[in-house]
Amino acid sequence: MGIETQAEFISRLDESLKTQEFVKLTLAKYRGTDAALNRIVIRAVQLKSGLKLSFTYCYKTQEIVKNYLIEPGIEIINSLLGSEFMSARLFTPDQDIQVEYNKSKKITINLLKPSSTNLYKTIPQVHDRKKTRWIESENNLYLTALGVTNEQGGIVKSMEDKFRQINKFIEIVHSLLESSGLNQKSEFSIVDMGSGKGYLTFALYDFLNTISDKRVSVTGIESRKNLVDFCNQVAASVEFEQLRFDHGTIKDHRTEATDVTIALHACDTATDDAIYQGIRSKSSLIILAPCCHKQIRKEIQPSGRLKELLKFGILLERQAEIVTDGLRALFLELSGYDAKVFEFISPEHTSKNLMVVGVKHDRAIETAAILQQIKDLKNLYGIKVHYLESLLFPDVLLSPNLADLI
Ligand SMILES: C[S@@+](CC[C@H](N)C(=O)[O-])C[C@H]1O[C@@H](n2cnc3c(N)ncnc32)[C@H](O)[C@@H]1O
């Protein structure tokens, strides 16, 4: 049966949603007043609060997602078509329906061959993913919003390493939660310091709340406001209610108590700020993937044989990484944590593949022995102060003997 009027088109749209044939709808040829808006892509999504129409407003430099209940969503499409958007296309498995308005507002509607025959499912469900992998790529709305997957659930070629890293990270966190005993708790809190675009933050939230069925609040801390706004908007669009992103620096973040502190590839001394925050907020677990070890590289003043070795720039750089992270591990031990240092992903995927982990214990701390190790290492490399040390012991510059400050 032909479709000739906008009312008939809207009625077909309504029907496609009821029969679950709706794949997506695009509104194009924008003639409204917002110079930056190009088009809107509308999909149906099954969220915790029910079926919604998810509108992705595609602007020149960003995308904004808003979800609407089905009826109001259809009303919005009806009001925009022919007034602000001169073209629409409804995608269903059997056919595409193309609507065009010309300059004199005359409507033409064409029924075309379907362009979406290979679509995996017309209405993605947030909560029906298989549990065989840590994080599934199919029907994963936030991974699509973050640009890791395409609409068919395929992993975007340039994001394959990132997807692998996400799953590896989830696997490691899961095992650390088990070994630290935190997994016994059904509710706990996590802070992700320097959360960036939130790839790992979203995945961790999803894994713990959706797949593992816990109630875990996750807060990302990020200094770049555009990323914070973007991540909060994606979190709202997928209804991750206990996931939020705060704008600010790691150093200035204030939380009284946090169960898990994470900092993945937070630059240079931002990792130390995160360790300090983790210790201060009495985290049971501190998980770090350090990068850019500039502070200690500048501090190292080797003497004797070590000086001959470290005159080669690359060796000094590698050594600075080892010394920085080795001392971090010792400061964690000094603060009552069991420290572990290991490679968390193969170096062929990223060279920033070292992980430093602190698991809080309640045994007596071997303070004197650890202090001696720190002192010896600092002396060996001619280091006056490690930045983390200055956070833990603000008077260290006045009185370099840590034993006096404890
Ligand atoms: C290399 S990205 C890593 C992002 C994310 N953790 C990941 O692994 O995908 C580091 C992020 O930390 C943020 N960052 C660096 N130093 C920070 C600080 N002191 N306070 C807050 N955010 C910081 C940067 O803006 C950047 O987005």
The ligand as an SDF file (V2000), in Angstrom:
LIG
                    3D

 27 29  0  0  0  0  0  0  0  0999 V2000
   45.7210    9.4650   28.9330 C   0  0  0  0  0  0  0  0  0  0  0  0
   44.1300    9.9250   29.4820 S   0  0  0  0  0  0  0  0  0  0  0  0
   43.5420    8.4240   30.1580 C   0  0  0  0  0  0  0  0  0  0  0  0
   42.0370    8.3840   30.2570 C   0  0  0  0  0  0  0  0  0  0  0  0
   41.4620    7.1140   30.8780 C   0  0  0  0  0  0  0  0  0  0  0  0
   41.8820    6.9450   32.2420 N   0  0  0  0  0  0  0  0  0  0  0  0
   41.8100    5.8950   30.0530 C   0  0  0  0  0  0  0  0  0  0  0  0
   42.6820    5.1270   30.4890 O   0  0  0  0  0  0  0  0  0  0  0  0
   41.2190    5.7140   28.9970 O   0  0  0  0  0  0  0  0  0  0  0  0
   44.5020   10.8700   30.9370 C   0  0  0  0  0  0  0  0  0  0  0  0
   43.3490   11.7630   31.3350 C   0  0  0  0  0  0  0  0  0  0  0  0
   43.6240   12.2800   32.6340 O   0  0  0  0  0  0  0  0  0  0  0  0
   43.2670   13.6570   32.6550 C   0  0  0  0  0  0  0  0  0  0  0  0
   44.1190   14.2680   33.6970 N   0  0  0  0  0  0  0  0  0  0  0  0
   45.4730   14.3630   33.7060 C   0  0  0  0  0  0  0  0  0  0  0  0
   45.8950   14.9510   34.8250 N   0  0  0  0  0  0  0  0  0  0  0  0
   44.7880   15.2390   35.5500 C   0  0  0  0  0  0  0  0  0  0  0  0
   44.5770   15.8600   36.8180 C   0  0  0  0  0  0  0  0  0  0  0  0
   45.6060   16.2580   37.5400 N   0  0  0  0  0  0  0  0  0  0  0  0
   43.3060   15.9970   37.2530 N   0  0  0  0  0  0  0  0  0  0  0  0
   42.2550   15.5570   36.5130 C   0  0  0  0  0  0  0  0  0  0  0  0
   42.4040   14.9610   35.3060 N   0  0  0  0  0  0  0  0  0  0  0  0
   43.6430   14.8140   34.8270 C   0  0  0  0  0  0  0  0  0  0  0  0
   43.5680   14.1480   31.2620 C   0  0  0  0  0  0  0  0  0  0  0  0
   42.8180   15.3130   30.9420 O   0  0  0  0  0  0  0  0  0  0  0  0
   43.1740   12.9420   30.4290 C   0  0  0  0  0  0  0  0  0  0  0  0
   41.8390   13.0180   30.0090 O   0  0  0  0  0  0  0  0  0  0  0  0
  1  2  1  0
  2  3  1  0
  2 10  1  0
  3  4  1  0
  4  5  1  0
  5  6  1  0
  5  7  1  0
  7  8  2  0
  7  9  1  0
 10 11  1  0
 11 12  1  0
 11 26  1  0
 12 13  1  0
 13 14  1  0
 13 24  1  0
 14 15  1  0
 14 23  1  0
 15 16  2  0
 16 17  1  0
 17 18  1  0
 17 23  2  0
 18 19  1  0
 18 20  2  0
 20 21  1  0
 21 22  2  0
 22 23  1  0
 24 25  1  0
 24 26  1  0
 26 27  1  0
M  CHG  2   2   1   9  -1
M  END
$$$$
